[in-house]
Structures are given as structure tokens and as C-alpha cells.
């Protein structure tokens, strides 16, 4: 078993088999988006070096940027202290948000 496989075994996926992933720009450190991965998406991300997520609305895998071209190249992946959330440092090839904004977090609350 590889080190990555051993680490995946220690992760806590929720009852739907998902784990949240916070995606952050490696250079600017801006939080770009939050999405979910299932085990297969995580394995595909580690194999390909590009972010792959699980779409809860479509109930299918999707590689970030597969239609827009705004892919996110994985630079590093971290696990939080409870092993129930991931932080992905990426090199984005364009905006993260489907609205065209650099980050999905562009609207202040209040």
C-alpha cells in the first residue's frame, strides 16, 4: 500500500461517501471554491494531477474546467486534523466560479 493509499484509508467520508475540499490558489492564497470528493474523485485527482470532484446535483464525477478550460492543477493536498476535510493548493488556469469570478466567494454577507 502506498503512502497516499494509507492516508486515504484514514479519511472520514460523510454518510454519502463524500469529503469537503477547500480549493486555494497556491500563489495568492485566495480561497477559490469549496466542493466535494468521493474516493474515486480523490484517486483520480492524485493520479491525474488535476482537480476532480463529485457533483451532488448531477450525481457524477467532474473534472474542474472540463467544459470551460479553467482547470486546476493540483500542487499539494492537505488533510485537516480530524481527517474529515481536505485543502487543495492549486494552480488555476482561469476563474474558479461558474459566474466568471476568480473565486466563488465574492459576495459579502450583510
Steps between C-alpha positions, in 0.01 A plus 500: 500500500637841403517792741210671317286186519572467872404864556176460302408207725520733802264763353149544638249519218144605589195271478477572125863396453619858450766722651507883464795655319603863536686614188757777541723675246856395572648843422243754624364275779148616404232242575354416160221255572369218713384172351468133589696192404415137530777242518511460120528877443783517752685211336453652151628836627811339645559296182439779248632799693181696418201562726212256462188536714167331564198698384221455751243648260599284200608202709813459291871572488620820338846633429517869577526685170392210278264731309638848581870422475551647848677196635672494836838327518556342840814626674445356850222333694465524877278318748360683803559380857171307513560338158155616383592792272763559232687811391622503140761750391462545126631688204181622329479550122216751532212602725370242746139618506245418231402872512844597368626627835847394607356356822159361587527710818435847361175602672521649851227397741336797664 
